[in-house]
Amino acid sequence: MEENKDLVQNTNENNTAEQNFEQEELTVTQATDSEQDNAPVDIQLEDGESPLDKNVKLMSPTRMVLRRFFRSKLSIAGLVMLIALFVFSWLGPVICPALGYDWGEIETDRTGNIEYTPYEVEGENGSFVQIIVTDNGVNALAPISPTHILGTDEQGMDIFTRLMYGGRLSLSLSFLAVFLTSFLGIVMGGIAGFYGGVVDNIIMRLCDILICLPTLPLMLIIGTVLDANPDLIKQDMYIYVLMGVLSLFSWPGMARLVRGQILFLREQEYMTAAEAMGYSASRRIFKHLIPNILPQIIVSMTLSLGSMILYESTLSYLGLGVKIPYASWGTMIEVISKRSDILQNNFNVWGPPGLCIIIAVLGFNFIGDGLRDALDPKQRR
Amino acid sequence: MFKYILKRIGISILILFGVSLILYTLLRCMPTDYVKMKIIALNQAGADVTDAFIKEMYKAYGLDGSIIEGYFNWLKNVFSGDFGTSFISGAPVIGEIFNADRIGTSFFVAAIATVFEFMIAIPLGITAATHQYSIRDYVVTVFVLIGISLPSFFFGQMLKDLFANKLGWFPVSGMRDPTITYANAMEAFADYARHMFLPILTVVILSIGSRMRMTRTNMLEVLNSDYIRTARAKGLKERKVIYKHAFRNTMIPIVTGLAGLIPSLFSGAMITESVFDLTGIGSYALNAMTQGDIPVIMTYNMFLATLSVIGVLLADLMYAVVDPRVKLA
């Protein structure tokens, strides 16, 4: 509700004085010049004598945010990009086999042919033909064709199918890691901000220490630790552990954000009012504090979804994340760090996963950017 | 002020102790340390490895004893100025890290990249802010967001493939062309610069985005403030309003941000350097980490941690210097 009032005040600045006596719960919007072009829902004034209720539209803060969000073309683009990727990754492996395009994530195409290369050799007793037989049992690095929409990689596995499975992994992993990081950050930041004093000091110093630890080197160290103990964790669970550890080290950013917001909000009049009304601590926290921090948290989470995907793919590229033969977008690119011939000749092997990473991260960044604009009550758009 | 700085330095030292303890513990927890790998290699080579020899080896590398013991040993050595010798090369770590090839290369790349980053990102941020919600704003935003979203390894390899392999404009990798003997220093530098071009380009494009967004946000905030309205109201030219009144205030976070750059100038771009086979500190540390070279990893990371602690402190102090409204307490 508090946020609602803030929004109301901000919107009111745009409005004429005659509407200011409206109830505070109502969000009053009037078609301003900039809104007329793209907001047909607003009703225009008719010669200054129109009834008030025609000018007044009731809008909840959520609806306002949504409307502002969907007004930005970039956020819609981001949403479309991500939905497309999600559909591709989750429904793709279900639909494709039904359409007769049936390759598994780690299935090797063994339909390779036997190649005969004849050579004419000049010998002492005249010339004769020598035939070199190459057994390409594995259809590796196949070109783009109907059997393999994007060809196959150096192990003869279908790239198009692996893109889908890699997408499942990369996307779900980033969500898991972001939720874990945010949870830790919100709890720690919340405790620090709400209680203050010694607790605050300890948590903030811990944050300082963790921020000083360089993340990528740390992940490399932990990656090698896991690498050396193959019996400890199953290979396909490996990246989950790694991302979990990453969350353990990357919550300070969120904690600082939450703490800062709480410290700021604690001093606001309505919090004093809530305390004076005798509300319990839990009601003050969950009904008054959290809804006001939520916008910043959501924006920061959306943006970190993108960076988590980047992290995951970087780790996989370094050979620390998802292990071959299992697919992730980073692992699929890894091969070019070892084989420059693939880098030069087989763009279809490493291009598509890279594009997928870019689309995913860009999608999250567009949405995060749009949300930030939409949730900012100072923006009048 | 003086008291504040002293207090902050004290806290920073505590932080550094915490960082070093965590790092050292993690490193020692690595199950295959350097010695174990060496013994495995010796075994495979058919050498006769006795238990006594293994013990000797651990002792020689200072890895015998508990983690706590090892940590305090390390600490004691550091305070007496001894950062240890690299396990891999056997040379003193300080000399390994602080030479022109390693930190020099990384600094060269990072410094030039930072200059370009500022030169490109700040004007872009200002135009995006002054033309908010226009086509120009959209185009700039989309391009820099794409820049942020690029995975460094993918983008680096792509540039390498396109400009080095396909077009042949730049050398594929490495620091210098071994087939050329330089006639003079100019030629040597030109070759060096040609090798550095693609890595610098990669770093610049990846880093423009966040700085441009920062400039844009700050500029928008300033443009909405009262004194800008006043400046416009008294009839100043728009140019003057933006570059004299608004931009100067946008400079505050930009200038304080400079201090925060200190660690990134020396840390080296790990991925970019390894993509382009540069001998910078980043790829060197990457290699040390995969092989468990504890002295190198400790020194490198503590060096960076120290720099970032100093950077944060300087940034706060700069704030007070640049913005008279900020009072340090």
Boltz contact constraints between the chains, C-beta under 6 A:
constraints:
  - contact:
      token1: [A, 208]
      token2: [B, 15]
      max_distance: 6.0
  - contact:
      token1: [A, 209]
      token2: [B, 15]
      max_distance: 6.0
  - contact:
      token1: [A, 209]
      token2: [B, 18]
      max_distance: 6.0
  - contact:
      token1: [A, 209]
      token2: [B, 19]
      max_distance: 6.0
  - contact:
      token1: [A, 212]
      token2: [B, 15]
      max_distance: 6.0
  - contact:
      token1: [A, 212]
      token2: [B, 19]
      max_distance: 6.0
  - contact:
      token1: [A, 212]
      token2: [B, 305]
      max_distance: 6.0
  - contact:
      token1: [A, 212]
      token2: [B, 308]
      max_distance: 6.0
  - contact:
      token1: [A, 213]
      token2: [B, 19]
      max_distance: 6.0
  - contact:
      token1: [A, 214]
      token2: [B, 301]
      max_distance: 6.0
  - contact:
      token1: [A, 214]
      token2: [B, 304]
      max_distance: 6.0
  - contact:
      token1: [A, 217]
      token2: [B, 289]
      max_distance: 6.0
  - contact:
      token1: [A, 217]
      token2: [B, 301]
      max_distance: 6.0
  - contact:
      token1: [A, 220]
      token2: [B, 289]
      max_distance: 6.0
  - contact:
      token1: [A, 221]
      token2: [B, 26]
      max_distance: 6.0
  - contact:
      token1: [A, 225]
      token2: [B, 30]
      max_distance: 6.0
  - contact:
      token1: [A, 228]
      token2: [B, 31]
      max_distance: 6.0
  - contact:
      token1: [A, 228]
      token2: [B, 32]
      max_distance: 6.0
  - contact:
      token1: [A, 229]
      token2: [B, 31]
      max_distance: 6.0
  - contact:
      token1: [A, 310]
      token2: [B, 151]
      max_distance: 6.0
  - contact:
      token1: [A, 313]
      token2: [B, 151]
      max_distance: 6.0
  - contact:
      token1: [A, 317]
      token2: [B, 153]
      max_distance: 6.0
  - contact:
      token1: [A, 333]
      token2: [B, 154]
      max_distance: 6.0
  - contact:
      token1: [A, 336]
      token2: [B, 157]
      max_distance: 6.0
  - contact:
      token1: [A, 343]
      token2: [B, 161]
      max_distance: 6.0
  - contact:
      token1: [A, 344]
      token2: [B, 165]
      max_distance: 6.0
  - contact:
      token1: [A, 354]
      token2: [B, 154]
      max_distance: 6.0
  - contact:
      token1: [A, 357]
      token2: [B, 151]
      max_distance: 6.0
  - contact:
      token1: [A, 358]
      token2: [B, 149]
      max_distance: 6.0
  - contact:
      token1: [A, 361]
      token2: [B, 149]
      max_distance: 6.0
  - contact:
      token1: [A, 362]
      token2: [B, 149]
      max_distance: 6.0
  - contact:
      token1: [A, 365]
      token2: [B, 145]
      max_distance: 6.0
  - contact:
      token1: [A, 365]
      token2: [B, 149]
      max_distance: 6.0
